[in-house]
Amino acid sequence: MTSSNNGAVSEELDEIDGQIADIFRALSNGFQKFEKIKDANRQSRQLEELTGKMRECKRLIKEYDREVKELEYTVDAGTVKTLNEKKQSMVKELNSYVALKKQYASNIENKRVDLFGGPAEGFEEDNGLLASSMTNQQLMDNGHQMMDETDQAIERSKKVVHETVNVGTETAAALKAQTEQMSRIVNELDSIHFSIKKASQLVKEIGRQVATDRCIMALLFLIVVGVIAIIIVKLVHPNNKDIRDIPGLAPPVPSRKLLWIPD
């Protein structure tokens, strides 16, 4: 790469450096302004605005890092080292603002808990530590840790699924047993209904028989009373011709008349 190209790249680095410096000044002024704000809603809006500036700063630092890596084979090692140290300084300063943002966000959340009795919506957690500032070992350790956490989450999910399947199986068995029990109860109710219906018919028949028997007994009683009345009347008035003889009952003995009358 020619010196003119180096100058062009240096101008780009200077421009990126200037943009990052402007953002750092804006962050510093923004946090000073934040400390003077008392309203929680205004603090939240101010913090969101500062968070957006930190994201932009993070993007510019990544771009700065790419530009430095392109210069590694075109400039001397001392210049590269100086640029990397400056990048690390930018990362540390950005991380300090990220930590400050987290502290203020936590304070706002605590205030909302006190006011409303519940947790407030948290701000999006930004990772201020750039991947370019981490060593390969740190990246590997971080990756292994994320994999371990993922495996643990999968195991917990499997356990939850297994427990859910067991609960579903037990619930299905309980529902089947209850269904069979309900079927038996329905059958027993049908049997009881049939028995009650038969009993009602039997009671009606018995009632009709009792009524018939009562009528017969009343008729017999009237016949007996009538016979007794006729007997009494016959005995009292034996010469009454209007009263017929009772079948089976001998008529009264007539008075005997003497054919020969003595002188």
SVG drawing of the C-alpha trace seen along z (x, -y; Angstrom):
<svg xmlns="http://www.w3.org/2000/svg" viewBox="-172 -19 180 105">
<polyline fill="none" stroke="black" stroke-width="0.4" points="0.0,0.0 1.4,-3.5 1.9,-6.3 -1.1,-8.1 -3.2,-5.1 -1.7,-5.1 -2.7,-8.7 -6.2,-8.0 -6.5,-5.2 -5.1,-7.4 -7.7,-10.0 -10.4,-7.4 -9.0,-6.4 -8.8,-10.0 -12.4,-10.5 -13.6,-7.4 -11.5,-8.6 -13.2,-12.0 -16.7,-10.5 -15.9,-8.2 -14.5,-11.2 -17.7,-13.2 -19.9,-10.3 -17.8,-10.0 -18.3,-13.8 -22.0,-13.4 -22.2,-10.4 -20.4,-12.3 -22.7,-15.3 -25.7,-13.0 -24.9,-11.3 -24.3,-14.6 -27.7,-15.8 -29.2,-12.5 -28.1,-13.1 -30.1,-16.3 -33.4,-14.7 -35.8,-13.6 -38.7,-12.2 -38.4,-8.4 -40.0,-8.6 -37.6,-11.3 -34.7,-9.4 -35.8,-6.3 -36.0,-8.3 -32.6,-9.9 -31.1,-6.5 -32.5,-5.1 -31.0,-7.9 -27.6,-7.3 -27.9,-3.6 -28.4,-4.3 -25.2,-6.4 -23.3,-3.6 -24.4,-1.2 -23.2,-3.6 -19.9,-4.0 -19.6,-0.2 -20.1,0.0 -17.5,-2.7 -14.9,-0.9 -15.5,2.3 -14.9,0.3 -11.8,-1.2 -10.5,2.2 -11.0,3.4 -9.1,0.5 -6.3,1.2 -6.1,4.8 -5.8,3.7 -2.8,1.6 -0.9,4.4 1.0,5.3 1.5,1.8 2.8,-0.1 5.4,0.6 4.7,2.7 5.0,-0.3 2.2,-2.2 0.0,0.9 0.7,1.3 -0.2,-2.3 -3.4,-2.0 -4.4,1.2 -3.7,-0.5 -5.9,-3.4 -8.6,-0.9 -8.3,0.8 -8.6,-2.6 -11.8,-3.2 -13.2,0.1 -12.5,-0.5 -14.1,-4.0 -17.2,-2.5 -17.4,0.2 -17.3,-2.4 -20.3,-4.1 -22.1,-0.7 -21.5,0.0 -22.8,-3.4 -25.9,-2.9 -26.6,0.4 -26.3,-1.2 -28.7,-4.0 -31.1,-1.5 -31.1,0.6 -31.8,-2.5 -34.8,-3.4 -36.1,0.2 -35.9,0.0 -37.8,-3.3 -40.5,-1.8 -40.8,1.2 -41.2,-1.2 -43.8,-3.2 -45.9,-0.6 -45.2,2.6 -43.8,4.5 -40.7,4.7 -40.3,2.2 -39.4,3.1 -35.6,3.5 -33.4,2.0 -31.7,4.1 -28.4,5.4 -25.5,4.4 -22.2,6.2 -19.7,3.4 -16.8,5.8 -16.0,6.1 -15.2,9.5 -12.1,8.0 -10.7,7.1 -11.0,10.7 -8.2,13.3 -8.8,16.6 -8.8,18.4 -11.4,16.0 -13.5,16.6 -13.2,20.3 -14.0,20.2 -17.0,18.0 -18.2,20.3 -17.8,23.4 -19.7,21.7 -22.6,20.8 -22.6,24.4 -22.8,25.7 -25.6,23.3 -27.4,24.4 -26.9,28.1 -28.3,27.4 -31.3,25.6 -31.9,28.5 -31.7,31.0 -34.2,28.9 -36.5,28.8 -36.2,32.6 -37.0,33.0 -40.0,30.7 -41.2,32.6 -40.8,36.0 -42.7,34.8 -45.4,33.4 -45.7,36.7 -46.0,38.6 -48.6,36.1 -50.5,36.6 -50.4,40.4 -51.6,40.3 -54.3,37.9 -55.4,40.1 -55.5,43.2 -57.5,41.2 -60.0,40.0 -60.4,43.6 -61.1,44.9 -63.6,42.1 -65.3,42.8 -65.7,46.5 -67.0,45.5 -69.5,43.1 -70.6,45.9 -71.2,48.3 -73.1,45.6 -75.3,45.0 -76.0,48.7 -76.9,48.9 -79.2,45.9 -80.9,47.6 -81.4,50.7 -82.8,48.7 -85.1,46.9 -86.4,50.2 -86.9,51.6 -88.8,48.5 -91.0,48.7 -91.7,52.4 -92.4,51.6 -94.8,48.9 -96.7,51.3 -96.8,53.9 -98.1,51.3 -100.9,50.3 -101.9,53.9 -101.9,54.6 -104.0,51.4 -106.5,52.6 -106.7,56.1 -107.2,54.5 -110.0,52.3 -111.6,55.4 -111.3,57.4 -112.9,54.6 -115.8,54.4 -116.3,58.2 -116.2,58.0 -118.7,55.1 -121.0,57.1 -120.7,60.2 -121.3,58.1 -124.5,56.7 -125.7,60.2 -125.1,61.5 -126.9,58.5 -129.8,59.0 -130.1,62.7 -130.0,61.9 -132.7,59.3 -134.9,61.6 -134.5,64.3 -135.3,61.9 -138.4,60.6 -139.6,64.2 -139.2,65.1 -141.0,62.0 -143.8,62.2 -144.1,65.8 -147.5,65.3 -146.4,62.4 -146.9,63.7 -145.0,60.8 -141.7,62.2 -140.5,65.0 -139.0,68.0 -135.3,68.1 -133.9,71.0 -132.6,73.7 -134.7,72.3 -137.7,74.4 -141.0,72.5 -142.6,72.0 -144.7,74.9 -148.5,74.0 -150.8,74.2 -152.4,77.6 -156.3,77.8 -158.3,80.6 -160.7,82.3 -162.9,83.8 -164.5,81.5 -165.8,83.3 -169.3,82.7"/>
</svg>
